[in-house]
């Protein structure tokens, strides 16, 4: 395996980590004003991700940095072509971080309800737009011979990509509900989260099947054995996860939803490979992992640095979850 393939796989792994960790953050954020009916209940929901959400976002920064350093041409084309969508995601993440900090600065109910809805909306937008973005990567976009995006923002909004956005929205909502089922100790919030999880899971399955069928017919998915295998694993994991919610095995449900997210991400990357950007204007203009990459020396240095630092990040994240593993209850709230 050469370093170009290795770094393509590592970028995929970084996005798996991001979608898995930030996925339940988005889901919890969307559920804040819905599963929480009182100020105390909404505070419980927010506190469930309090020790994790900012650390989880680091995976996005790391993934973006890895793309920039390992595949600079991919980074340039991707961020210029998807500029508006990524800018909206950035604004939403800023608003989300601000709302976590500002919500409890004033004790007035109206103030706190406003920021609760900001949390909800600023979690919904990235959850939707990430699905649109990754669906475009799988389907291909208008890349010209100069490796530049030749389309408009609205060219990114097709029935397939919008359906992909609905899939990630529902998947992250479901993943967040599964997380709350393990993390919240308030009975009322727990029951609402589990009810939402059951319903969203039932809706998620047929919507995901429709997206996969659409992808099979319109993307290179059908020509990639790895992608087809990943789809099969994701489908089995999703069905098992939904079944586990109905038999009240919440831990297994969360693990299976995490596996679903991981293999859906693998499906997208395997569908692209060996390209990083697929051109719909001319297949010869597609950008491969070799055309988009940095020099071999740069990739070698990055590999050494990654081998030293990635284990440290993983150890830190695991310790964080172990330290804050207890359920959140109203009697131990910090406002």
Secondary structure, DSSP 8 states (H G I E B T S, - for coil): --HHHHHHHHHHHHHHHHHHHHHHHHHHHHHHHHH--SHHHHHHHHHHHHTTHHHHHHHHHHHHHHHHHH-HHHHHHHHHHTHHHHHHHHHHHHHHHHHHHHGGGS--HHHHHHHHHHHHHHHHHHHHHHHHHHHHHHH-B-B-TTS-B-S-GGGG--HHHHHHHHHHHHHHHHHHHHHHHHHB--HHHHHHHHHHHHHHHHHHHHHHHHHHHHHHHHSGGGG-HHHHHHHHHHHHHHHHHHHHHHTT-HHHHHHHHHHHHHHHHHHHHHHHTTEEE-BSS-GGG-EETTTS---HHHHHHHHHHHHHHHHHHHHHHHHHHHHT-S-B-GGG---
